[in-house]
Amino acid sequence: MMGLVALSEIMGAFFAMIRYLAAGYLVWLGWQLSRHAADTRVMDAGQAKGGMATSFLSGLALTLGDIKAILFYARLFPAFVDIASLTTSDVVLIMLVTVVAVGGVKVAYALAANRIASLSRGIVFRREARVAAGGLLVGAGGCLIVKA
């Protein structure tokens, strides 16, 4: 955390710009969701291009590109493990545990999202739910702008 605080102080203007861009994106996303709340077109899993392999590779790329996770592990991991004394089998074991832990969470998220999507197909208040979700996104973006 101290490293990230120091980095944010050194690159203050850049981080402020990123914060404003993120807040603006949340506001825009919420506005679009609210504006198109009446659009009830839903893509079935059978209509998606690529299938399971494409979904897996997309999820893998998203996970590997998650800068928060990279920074978390880069900062926290050396506090618990003496990196200089690691053997090849230790590295393989750590990689296996990480893949199972992170992959397990991502699979649980995917299964939950699939279940929520299938349950929401019959929701009568679909438009209201989208307007409420859009309002929450706009509010979250507004909070970021005010706090920045």
C-alpha positions, 0 to 999 in steps of 0.5 A, a space after each residue: 500500500 505504501 508503494 502505491 501511495 508513493 506512486 500516486 504522489 509521484 504521478 498525481 496528475 496522471 492518476 487524477 486523470 485516470 480517476 476522472 476517465 474511470 468516473 466518466 466511463 461509469 457515468 456514461 455506462 449508467 446513462 446508456 443502460 438507463 437510456 436503453 432500458 426498454 431494449 429487451 433483446 437478449 443474446 442466448 449462449 447459443 448465439 455467442 460466437 466462439 463457444 467455450 474455448 473463446 470464453 476461456 481464453 477471454 477470461 484468462 486474458 482478463 485475469 492475466 491483465 488484472 493489474 490490481 491482482 498483479 500488484 497485490 501479489 507482487 507486494 504481498 507475496 514476498 512478505 510471506 515467502 522467501 523468494 530466494 529459497 524457492 525451488 522449481 517444485 515450490 514454484 510449480 506448487 504455487 502456480 497450481 494453487 494460484 490457478 486453482 484458487 483464482 480459477 475457482 473463483 472465476 468459475 464460481 462467478 461465471 456459474 453465478 452469472 449464468 444462473 442469474 441470467 437464466 433467472 432474469 429472463 422472466 423478470 417483469 420489472 426488467 426495464 426498472 431494474 436496468 434504470 436502477 442499475 444505470 442510476 447506481 452506475 451514474 451515482 458511483 461515477 458521480 461519487 468518484 468525481 466528487 471525491 477526486 
